[in-house]
Amino acid sequence: MAKQNNKARTGAGTLRIIGGIWRGRKLGFPEVEGLRPTSDRTRETVFNWLQPHIGASRCLDLFAGSGALGFEAASRGAAEVVLVENDRQAFLQLKQNAEALQAANCHIENTSAEQAIGVLDKSFDIVFIDPPYQADLWTKMAFALLSHNLLNDGAMIYLEYPAKHDLPDLPSAWYLLKEKKAGDVKYCLFEFHAGEDA
């Protein structure tokens, strides 16, 4: 997460890509309510989990925010990454970062996650769900992904939520593979088994 003193002083923050072709590159992000970049340590763990699945994958970052997860996936070999961000200021920064990285495989959409799920016409191998905590959208997004057939069989789904909360209600076709806690955050990795009851 961004250093709080730096964020308070500048009204913005920076994050660092930790692996892949853009390793070490720094990206800016604006101060937007609910935007909490996934920490370096957590990202390192998550992408160690995902490394066998990243190459040539199609990824969806539903609440892109700073782009920490989406750009990390692209840096590590994802064939295509769709980053969805509702906030205009954060969206414009994502566009600027994508141009700076010359990230031709990253497509950035300025819309809500719910609207994006309704119009996306391709399915995904990896999905990141890390919404603003106060919005409480984990369950809604999980079932929307299923109802719109946006998950390939065996898709990996990353979920981040407050450690003080219980695990959100999720489809029974999602199998918990990994789970960790970092400070006041819990993060999990699920695998989707197609053809099983939601």
C-alpha positions in Angstrom: 0.0 0.0 0.0 1.1 3.6 -0.5 3.0 5.2 2.3 0.4 7.3 4.1 2.7 10.2 4.8 3.6 10.5 1.1 0.0 10.1 0.1 -1.1 12.9 2.5 1.6 15.2 1.3 1.2 14.9 -2.4 -2.4 13.8 -2.9 -1.2 10.8 -4.9 1.1 7.8 -4.7 3.4 5.5 -6.6 3.6 1.8 -6.9 6.3 -0.5 -8.3 5.8 -3.4 -10.7 7.7 -6.3 -9.0 8.1 -8.8 -11.7 8.2 -9.5 -15.5 9.2 -7.3 -18.4 8.4 -4.0 -16.5 10.0 -5.1 -13.3 11.0 -2.0 -11.2 8.9 0.5 -13.2 7.1 2.9 -11.1 3.5 4.0 -11.8 1.6 6.9 -10.3 -2.0 6.7 -9.0 -4.4 9.4 -7.7 -5.9 9.8 -4.3 -9.3 8.4 -4.8 -11.7 7.2 -2.1 -11.6 3.4 -1.7 -8.4 3.0 -3.8 -5.9 0.8 -2.0 -3.1 -0.6 -4.1 -2.3 -4.2 -3.2 0.9 -4.2 -1.3 4.2 -5.4 -2.8 4.4 -8.3 -0.4 0.8 -9.5 -1.2 1.3 -9.1 -4.9 4.5 -11.1 -4.8 2.6 -13.9 -3.0 -0.4 -13.8 -5.3 1.7 -13.8 -8.5 3.8 -16.7 -7.2 0.4 -18.5 -6.9 -0.6 -17.4 -10.4 2.7 -17.9 -12.2 1.8 -21.3 -13.7 -1.4 -19.8 -15.2 -0.3 -16.3 -16.3 1.4 -17.0 -19.6 -0.8 -16.3 -22.6 -3.8 -15.9 -20.3 -6.7 -13.4 -20.6 -7.1 -11.4 -17.4 -9.9 -9.2 -16.1 -9.2 -6.6 -13.3 -12.7 -5.6 -12.3 -11.8 -2.8 -9.9 -8.4 -1.7 -11.4 -7.8 1.4 -9.2 -4.1 1.9 -9.4 -3.6 -0.9 -11.9 -1.3 -2.8 -9.5 -2.8 -6.2 -10.3 -3.6 -5.7 -14.0 -0.3 -4.2 -15.0 1.6 -6.8 -12.9 -0.3 -9.6 -14.9 0.6 -8.0 -18.2 4.2 -7.6 -17.2 4.4 -11.3 -16.3 3.2 -12.5 -19.7 -0.6 -12.3 -19.8 -1.7 -12.1 -23.5 -4.5 -9.6 -22.7 -5.6 -7.6 -19.7 -8.9 -5.7 -19.4 -8.8 -3.1 -16.6 -12.1 -1.7 -15.5 -12.2 1.5 -13.4 -15.3 3.6 -12.7 -13.5 6.7 -11.3 -12.6 9.1 -14.1 -9.4 10.4 -12.4 -8.1 6.9 -11.8 -9.1 5.8 -15.3 -7.1 8.7 -16.9 -4.1 7.8 -14.8 -4.4 4.1 -15.9 -4.4 5.3 -19.5 -1.4 7.4 -18.9 0.5 4.5 -17.3 -0.5 2.1 -20.1 0.9 4.6 -22.6 4.1 5.0 -20.6 4.6 1.2 -20.5 3.6 0.8 -24.2 1.2 -1.8 -22.9 -0.6 -2.7 -26.1 -2.1 -5.8 -24.4 -3.9 -3.7 -21.8 -7.4 -2.4 -22.5 -8.8 0.1 -20.0 -12.5 0.7 -19.6 -14.0 3.7 -17.8 -17.2 2.1 -16.5 -18.5 0.2 -13.5 -17.6 -3.4 -12.9 -21.3 -4.3 -13.1 -21.7 -2.6 -16.5 -18.5 -4.1 -17.8 -19.6 -7.6 -16.9 -22.9 -6.9 -18.9 -21.1 -6.0 -22.1 -17.9 -8.1 -22.2 -18.0 -10.6 -25.0 -15.1 -12.8 -24.1 -14.3 -15.1 -21.2 -11.3 -15.0 -18.9 -8.6 -17.2 -17.4 -7.8 -15.0 -14.4 -10.1 -12.4 -12.7 -9.1 -10.0 -9.9 -11.9 -8.9 -7.6 -10.7 -6.2 -5.1 -13.6 -3.7 -4.8 -13.7 -0.7 -2.4 -14.6 -2.4 0.9 -17.5 -0.1 1.7 -19.2 -1.1 -1.6 -19.6 -4.8 -0.5 -19.7 -6.1 -4.0 -17.8 -9.4 -3.7 -20.9 -11.7 -3.9 -22.7 -9.7 -6.5 -19.7 -9.7 -8.9 -19.0 -13.4 -8.3 -22.5 -14.4 -9.4 -22.6 -11.9 -12.2 -19.4 -13.4 -13.7 -21.1 -16.8 -13.7 -24.4 -15.6 -15.2 -22.6 -13.9 -18.1 -20.4 -16.9 -18.7 -17.2 -14.9 -18.4 -15.1 -17.6 -16.7 -13.2 -20.3 -18.6 -13.1 -23.7 -17.1 -10.3 -23.7 -14.5 -10.2 -19.9 -14.3 -8.4 -18.5 -11.3 -10.2 -15.8 -9.3 -8.3 -13.6 -6.8 -10.4 -12.0 -4.0 -9.3 -9.4 -1.5 -11.4 -8.4 1.5 -11.1 -7.1 5.1 -9.7 -9.6 7.6 -12.4 -8.7 10.1 -15.1 -9.9 7.7 -16.2 -13.5 7.0 -15.5 -14.9 3.6 -18.2 -13.5 1.3 -20.9 -15.8 -0.1 -19.5 -17.2 -3.4 -20.6 -19.8 -6.0 -20.1 -23.4 -5.0 -18.3 -23.9 -8.3 -15.5 -21.8 -6.9 -12.9 -23.9 -5.1 -10.6 -22.3 -2.5 -7.0 -23.0 -3.3 -5.0 -20.5 -1.3 -5.8 -18.1 1.6 -3.6 -15.7 3.5 -3.8 -12.7 5.8 -1.7 -9.6 5.7 -2.4 -7.0 8.4 -6.1 -6.1 8.1 -6.6 -7.8 4.7 -7.4 -11.3 3.7 -6.7 -12.5 0.2 -7.7 -15.8 -1.5 -7.3 -17.7 -4.8 -10.2 -19.8 -6.2 -10.5 -22.1 -9.1 -13.7 -22.2 -11.2 -15.0 -25.7 -12.1 -17.4 -25.3 -15.1 -20.5 -27.5 -15.2 -21.0 -27.5 -11.5 -23.9 -25.9 -9.7 -23.3 -22.2 -8.9 
